Amino acid sequence: MSGNTGMGGFAALRHRDFTLFLFAKFFTSVASQMLVVAVGWQVYALTGRLMDLGLIGLSQFLPFVALALFAGHTADRYDRRRVLVLCNVALLFCAAALLWMTLDRVSAAWPIFIVLGGLGIARAFHAPAAQAIMPNLVPVRAFSNAVALNSSTWQIAAVAGPSLGGVLYSVAAGTIRAGHIDGGAALVYAISALLLLGAVIMMSLTRGHKPAQAGQELSLSRMLEGFRFVWRRKPVLGAISLDLFAVLFGGATALLPAFTRDVLHAGPDVFGLLRAAPGVGAGVIAVVLAFRPITRRVGMWMFGGVVLFGIATIVYALSREVWLALAALVVLGAGDMVSVFIRHILVQMETPDQIRGRVSAVNSVFIGASNELGEFESGVTAAWFGLIPALLLGGVLTFAVAFLWARVWFPMLWRLDSFDEYTDGDSIR
């Protein structure tokens, strides 16, 4: 890591619109993380099937990937601020729908999966717009600091959301006993809805930005420009595909409800802590990167983060004590944060603004596939081979991915010393 370059610390917070965006994203992220905790525990309590934990991810991923190309074009054609406001409104309605179904004593998982499909649709439009708008909110010299602060905020949300969700779920489940209502889930969904309302208000207070390609008609060729750009830029292709396959196979968090209940013999409060643990590690590293960003040997740092992610997954799989599982997940999050930080800067600095929404949509598809499709893959392999073998296999395959990308298919990424090798420093705007 390098020393402070003069644009570290909290420099990006001097820009009003970025600060409002950061608060809005924080509220959205906390609410989303709380929803993940409540839905996972509620569905597993309803059915007790490992496969259903995988279907939670699949039900969000299918609409996400189906709409990704159109969503990316939308982020380039329309005001990205308005897109984000509408997405937060849609997420608010989804949280309200989950609350209503819980109060109505939902007894099957399929209505929950339908609402999760709505979440997937909202996220399909939110992800590329949120990624693409950041370079519009800060000057070039403050962008790496904005990335670190954005990552730090997300990771703080990744800690606060699951912890808060797990504790509230546990407390409310023990105190709210009205018929067959899941009081824990109801309380978490209600608070999530309030947070999303706050996100709508915060994002509405930011100033609008002229669309990158206002007036351009929708066409398949224009929607595919993001894919063509990524395919031509091998460093970008290697960076985002590394995220896809490393996290796809190392889906440690997807099986946490089953691991918590069946291996550690604990409840939703411990589940919330475990779900938050990766965010603790990632948040600490993100704060460090805000003050001391990585500027040299970035390729080695990126692959080192992936390898650490794989090691932590294996240790987590072998854990039988809560403290060891927590420690492994903290290290897992730290390794992932190093890799994410480098990949995000590389992709955004390499991409011209006029197609940044579509490239961000491609990146979001890869991230969504690694997360939601990774959850489905974890659920399937756990149903086939068992919970622990599935986790161990994921850690081993993560090592294989790191080796193939670094030494066989994308060796230029392993040799990458600084971001300037593939960017001119000005393409961000």
VOKE-964908 format. One line per field, with one value per residue (C-alpha): residue number from 1; x, y, z. Coordinates in Angstrom, 1 decimal, padded with zeros to 4 digits. Each point is the difference from the previous one (the first is absolute). Layout:
# residues N
k: NUM  ...
xx: X  ...
yy: Y  ...
zz: Z  ...
***
This chain:
# residues 429
k: 1  2  3  4  5  6  7  8  9  10  11  12  13  14  15  16  17  18  19  20  21  22  23  24  25  26  27  28  29  30  31  32  33  34  35  36  37  38  39  40  41  42  43  44  45  46  47  48  49  50  51  52  53  54  55  56  57  58  59  60  61  62  63  64  65  66  67  68  69  70  71  72  73  74  75  76  77  78  79  80  81  82  83  84  85  86  87  88  89  90  91  92  93  94  95  96  97  98  99  100  101  102  103  104  105  106  107  108  109  110  111  112  113  114  115  116  117  118  119  120  121  122  123  124  125  126  127  128  129  130  131  132  133  134  135  136  137  138  139  140  141  142  143  144  145  146  147  148  149  150  151  152  153  154  155  156  157  158  159  160  161  162  163  164  165  166  167  168  169  170  171  172  173  174  175  176  177  178  179  180  181  182  183  184  185  186  187  188  189  190  191  192  193  194  195  196  197  198  199  200  201  202  203  204  205  206  207  208  209  210  211  212  213  214  215  216  217  218  219  220  221  222  223  224  225  226  227  228  229  230  231  232  233  234  235  236  237  238  239  240  241  242  243  244  245  246  247  248  249  250  251  252  253  254  255  256  257  258  259  260  261  262  263  264  265  266  267  268  269  270  271  272  273  274  275  276  277  278  279  280  281  282  283  284  285  286  287  288  289  290  291  292  293  294  295  296  297  298  299  300  301  302  303  304  305  306  307  308  309  310  311  312  313  314  315  316  317  318  319  320  321  322  323  324  325  326  327  328  329  330  331  332  333  334  335  336  337  338  339  340  341  342  343  344  345  346  347  348  349  350  351  352  353  354  355  356  357  358  359  360  361  362  363  364  365  366  367  368  369  370  371  372  373  374  375  376  377  378  379  380  381  382  383  384  385  386  387  388  389  390  391  392  393  394  395  396  397  398  399  400  401  402  403  404  405  406  407  408  409  410  411  412  413  414  415  416  417  418  419  420  421  422  423  424  425  426  427  428  429
xx: 000.0  001.1  000.0  -002.7  000.0  -001.8  -003.4  -000.4  -002.0  -003.4  000.8  -002.9  -002.5  000.7  -002.3  -003.7  -001.6  002.5  -000.7  -003.8  000.5  002.2  -002.7  -002.7  002.1  000.7  -003.7  -000.7  002.8  -000.9  -003.6  001.0  002.3  -002.8  -002.4  002.6  000.2  -003.8  -000.8  002.7  -001.1  -003.7  000.2  002.2  -002.4  -003.0  001.5  003.2  001.4  003.6  -001.2  -002.3  003.0  001.4  -003.4  000.2  002.9  -001.3  -003.3  001.9  002.5  -002.3  -001.8  003.3  001.9  -003.0  -000.3  003.7  000.6  -003.1  000.9  003.5  -001.3  -002.5  002.9  001.6  -003.2  -001.8  000.9  001.8  -001.3  -003.6  000.7  001.3  -002.9  -002.5  002.0  -000.1  -003.7  -000.4  002.2  -002.3  -003.1  001.7  000.9  -003.7  -001.2  002.2  -001.4  -003.6  000.5  001.5  -002.8  -002.4  001.7  001.7  000.4  001.9  003.2  -001.1  -001.7  003.3  001.9  -002.4  000.8  003.7  -000.4  -001.3  003.1  002.1  -001.7  000.7  003.6  000.5  -000.6  001.6  003.4  001.2  -001.5  001.7  003.4  -000.2  -001.1  003.0  002.5  -002.7  000.1  003.7  003.0  002.5  002.6  -002.5  -001.4  002.1  -000.8  -003.7  000.3  001.6  -002.6  -002.8  001.4  000.4  -003.6  -001.2  002.0  -001.2  -003.5  001.0  001.0  -002.9  -002.7  000.4  000.8  -002.9  -002.3  001.1  -000.4  -003.4  -001.2  001.0  -001.4  -003.3  -000.5  000.2  -002.3  -002.5  -002.4  -003.1  -001.5  002.4  001.6  003.8  000.5  003.8  -000.4  -002.8  002.1  003.0  -002.1  -001.6  003.3  001.4  -002.9  000.7  003.7  -000.9  -002.3  003.0  002.0  -002.7  000.1  003.8  000.4  -002.8  002.0  003.0  000.2  -000.8  002.6  -000.2  -000.3  003.1  -001.9  -003.2  -002.4  001.6  -002.6  000.0  001.5  001.6  003.3  000.2  -000.9  002.8  002.7  000.8  000.7  002.1  002.0  000.7  001.0  002.4  001.7  001.5  001.1  -003.7  -001.2  002.5  -000.8  -003.8  000.0  002.4  -002.7  -002.6  001.7  001.9  -003.2  -002.2  001.8  000.9  -003.6  000.6  -002.8  -002.8  -000.1  000.3  -003.6  000.6  003.6  -001.2  -002.9  001.3  003.8  000.4  -003.5  -000.6  -002.9  -000.7  002.1  003.1  -001.0  -000.1  003.5  001.4  -001.8  001.6  003.5  001.2  -001.0  002.1  003.1  -000.8  -001.0  003.4  001.9  -002.2  000.8  003.7  -000.2  -001.8  003.2  002.6  -001.2  001.7  002.0  002.8  000.0  -003.7  -000.3  001.8  -002.2  -003.1  000.8  001.3  -003.4  -001.7  002.4  -000.7  -003.7  000.4  002.1  -002.6  -002.8  001.7  000.7  -003.7  -001.2  002.1  -001.1  -002.1  000.3  -001.8  003.2  002.0  -002.8  -000.2  003.8  000.1  -002.9  001.8  003.1  -002.1  -001.5  003.4  001.4  -003.1  000.3  003.5  -001.0  -003.2  001.8  002.4  -002.5  -002.4  002.6  001.4  -003.4  -001.3  003.2  000.3  -003.6  -001.1  -003.0  -002.3  -000.1  000.7  -003.6  000.1  003.5  -001.2  -003.0  002.3  002.1  -003.3  -001.0  003.4  -000.4  -003.6  000.9  002.8  -002.3  -003.6  001.0  002.7  -002.6  -002.0  003.2  000.7  -003.5  000.2  003.5  -001.1  -003.1  002.1  003.2  -000.9  000.5  003.7  001.3  -001.7  001.8  003.4  -000.5  -000.7  003.3  002.1  -001.6  000.7  003.7  -000.3  -001.6  002.7  002.7  -001.6  -000.7  003.4  002.3  -002.0  -002.8  000.7  003.7  000.0  -002.1  002.5  002.8  -002.0  002.0  -002.2  -003.3  001.7  001.3  -003.5  -001.6  000.9  -001.2  -002.6  -002.5  -002.0  -001.7
yy: 000.0  003.5  003.0  002.7  001.8  003.1  -001.2  -002.6  000.1  001.6  002.2  -001.2  001.1  003.6  -000.5  000.3  -002.3  -002.8  000.3  -000.2  -003.0  -001.7  000.4  -001.2  -003.1  -000.6  -000.1  -002.2  -002.4  -000.3  -000.7  -002.6  -001.8  -000.1  -001.4  -002.8  -001.0  -000.1  -001.7  -002.7  -000.9  000.2  -002.2  -002.6  000.0  -000.5  -002.9  -001.2  -000.7  000.9  000.4  002.8  002.0  -000.3  001.0  003.3  001.0  -001.4  001.8  003.3  -000.9  -001.0  003.3  001.8  -001.6  000.2  003.8  000.8  001.2  002.2  001.3  001.0  001.9  001.7  001.2  001.6  001.4  001.5  002.0  -002.5  001.8  -000.5  -003.7  -000.5  001.8  -002.3  -003.1  000.9  000.6  -003.5  -001.5  001.7  -001.6  -003.4  000.4  001.1  -003.1  -002.3  001.7  -000.4  -003.7  -000.7  001.7  -002.0  -003.2  -001.2  -003.8  -000.8  001.3  000.7  003.4  001.1  -001.1  002.1  003.1  -000.8  000.0  003.6  000.8  -001.5  002.3  003.1  -001.1  -000.5  003.7  001.2  -001.6  001.4  003.5  000.0  -001.1  002.4  003.1  000.1  001.5  002.8  000.9  000.6  001.3  -002.5  000.6  -000.9  -003.1  -002.6  001.5  000.0  -003.7  -000.8  002.1  -001.6  -003.5  000.9  001.2  -003.2  -002.1  001.8  -000.7  -003.6  -000.1  002.0  -001.5  -003.7  000.7  002.3  -002.3  -003.1  001.6  001.6  -003.3  -001.9  002.5  000.5  -003.7  -000.5  002.9  000.3  -003.0  000.8  -003.1  -001.5  003.3  000.0  003.0  000.1  000.2  002.5  002.4  -000.3  000.6  003.1  001.6  -000.8  001.8  003.1  000.0  -000.3  003.0  001.9  -001.1  001.4  003.3  000.3  -000.9  002.4  002.9  -000.5  002.0  -001.5  -000.7  000.2  -003.6  -001.3  -000.9  002.0  -000.5  -003.2  -002.5  -003.4  -002.8  -003.4  001.2  002.9  -002.2  -002.4  002.7  -000.7  -003.7  000.9  002.5  -002.5  -002.7  002.3  001.2  -003.2  001.5  001.0  -003.4  -001.8  002.2  -000.4  -003.7  -000.6  001.3  -002.1  -003.4  000.6  001.0  -002.4  -003.0  001.4  000.7  -000.3  002.4  -001.5  -003.1  002.0  -000.7  -003.8  000.2  002.1  -002.3  -003.4  000.2  002.7  -000.7  003.7  002.4  003.2  002.2  -002.0  -000.2  003.8  000.2  -002.5  001.7  003.3  -001.4  000.3  003.6  000.6  -001.2  001.8  003.2  000.2  -000.5  002.5  002.7  -000.8  000.3  003.4  001.3  -002.2  -001.1  -002.7  001.5  -002.5  -003.7  000.2  -003.3  -002.0  001.7  -000.9  -003.7  -000.1  001.1  -002.8  -002.6  001.2  -000.2  -003.7  -000.8  001.6  -001.9  -003.3  001.0  001.1  -003.4  -001.8  002.2  -001.5  002.9  003.4  002.0  -001.9  000.4  003.7  000.4  -001.9  002.2  003.2  -001.1  -001.0  003.5  001.6  -002.0  000.8  003.7  000.3  -001.7  001.9  003.4  -000.7  -001.4  002.9  002.7  -001.9  -000.4  003.5  001.8  -002.0  000.8  003.2  001.7  -000.4  -003.8  -000.2  -001.0  -003.0  -001.1  000.3  -002.1  -002.7  000.3  -000.3  -003.1  -001.6  001.1  -001.1  -003.3  -000.5  000.9  -001.1  -002.8  -000.9  -000.4  -002.4  -001.9  -000.4  -001.2  -002.6  -001.3  -000.1  -002.0  -002.4  -000.4  001.3  003.4  -000.3  -001.7  002.7  002.7  -001.7  -000.5  003.7  001.0  -002.4  001.2  003.6  -000.9  -001.5  003.1  002.3  -002.2  -000.2  003.7  001.0  -002.4  -001.3  002.2  003.5  000.2  003.8  000.5  -001.9  002.2  003.2  002.5  003.1  001.1  002.4  -003.0  -000.4  003.4  003.5  001.5  002.2  -002.5  000.0  003.2
zz: 000.0  -000.6  002.3  000.0  -003.4  001.2  -001.1  002.7  003.3  -000.5  -003.0  -002.1  002.7  -000.9  -002.9  001.1  -002.6  000.8  003.7  -000.6  -002.3  002.6  002.7  -002.4  -000.9  003.6  000.9  -003.0  000.9  003.6  -000.9  -002.7  002.5  002.6  -002.6  -000.9  003.7  000.5  -003.3  000.4  003.5  -000.7  -003.1  001.7  003.0  -002.4  -002.1  001.6  -003.6  -001.0  -003.6  001.0  001.3  -003.5  -001.5  002.0  -002.1  -003.3  000.3  000.1  -002.6  -002.9  -000.3  000.7  -002.9  -002.3  000.3  000.4  -003.6  000.0  003.4  -001.1  -003.0  002.3  002.2  -003.0  -001.6  003.0  003.1  002.3  003.1  -001.1  -000.8  003.5  001.7  -001.9  000.9  003.7  -000.3  -001.5  002.8  002.5  -001.5  000.2  003.7  000.6  -001.9  002.1  003.1  -001.2  -000.8  003.4  001.8  -002.1  001.3  -003.1  000.2  -003.2  -001.6  -003.5  000.7  001.6  -003.2  -002.1  002.0  -000.2  -003.7  000.3  002.1  -002.9  -002.5  002.1  000.6  -003.7  -000.6  003.2  -000.3  -003.4  000.8  003.5  -001.5  -003.0  002.0  002.3  -002.5  -000.6  003.7  000.6  -002.0  -001.4  002.7  002.7  -001.7  001.7  003.4  -001.0  -000.8  003.3  002.0  -002.1  000.8  003.7  000.2  -001.6  002.3  003.0  -001.2  -000.5  003.7  001.4  -002.2  000.8  003.7  000.5  -002.1  002.0  003.4  -000.8  -001.5  003.1  002.5  -001.8  -000.6  003.7  001.0  -002.8  000.1  -002.0  -001.5  -002.5  -001.0  -000.3  002.2  -000.6  -003.8  000.3  002.1  -002.3  -003.2  001.6  001.0  -003.4  -001.6  002.1  -001.0  -003.7  000.4  001.3  -003.0  -002.3  001.7  000.1  -003.7  -001.0  001.6  -002.4  -003.2  -003.3  -002.6  -003.8  -001.4  -001.7  -003.1  000.2  -002.9  -001.4  -001.0  001.5  -002.1  000.5  -001.5  002.5  002.9  -001.0  -000.1  003.6  -000.7  -003.1  002.0  002.8  -002.5  -001.7  003.2  001.3  003.4  000.6  -001.1  002.2  003.0  000.0  -001.0  002.9  002.4  -001.7  000.3  003.3  001.9  -002.0  001.4  003.4  001.1  003.8  001.1  -002.1  002.3  003.3  001.2  -000.3  001.3  003.0  001.0  -001.0  000.7  002.6  001.6  000.4  -000.7  -002.1  002.2  -000.7  -003.6  -000.2  001.5  -002.4  -002.9  001.1  000.5  -003.6  000.1  003.1  -001.8  -003.2  001.8  001.9  -003.3  -001.8  002.7  -000.3  -003.8  000.3  001.7  -001.6  -003.5  -001.9  -002.9  -000.6  -000.7  -000.3  -001.9  002.7  002.6  -001.9  -000.4  003.6  001.2  -002.0  001.5  003.5  -000.8  -000.9  003.1  002.3  -001.7  000.8  003.6  000.4  -001.4  002.6  002.9  002.8  002.4  -000.5  000.7  -002.7  -002.6  000.8  -000.4  -003.3  -001.4  001.1  -001.9  -003.0  -000.1  000.3  -003.0  -002.1  000.7  -001.3  -003.2  -000.4  000.5  -002.8  -002.4  000.4  -000.6  -003.0  -001.6  000.6  -001.0  -003.2  -001.1  -001.9  001.6  -003.0  000.4  003.7  000.8  -002.4  001.1  003.6  -000.9  -001.3  003.2  002.0  -001.9  000.9  003.7  000.1  -001.5  002.6  002.9  -000.9  -002.4  002.4  002.7  -002.3  -000.8  003.7  000.7  -002.8  001.0  003.6  -000.9  -002.1  002.1  003.5  001.7  001.0  -003.2  -002.0  001.9  -000.2  -003.8  -000.3  001.7  -002.1  -003.3  001.1  000.0  -003.4  -001.4  001.4  -001.6  -003.4  -000.2  001.3  -001.9  -003.0  -001.4  001.3  001.0  -000.8  003.1  002.1  -001.4  000.5  002.1  -000.2  -001.4  -002.4  -002.0  -001.5  000.5  -001.1  003.3  -001.8  -001.5  003.3  -000.9
***
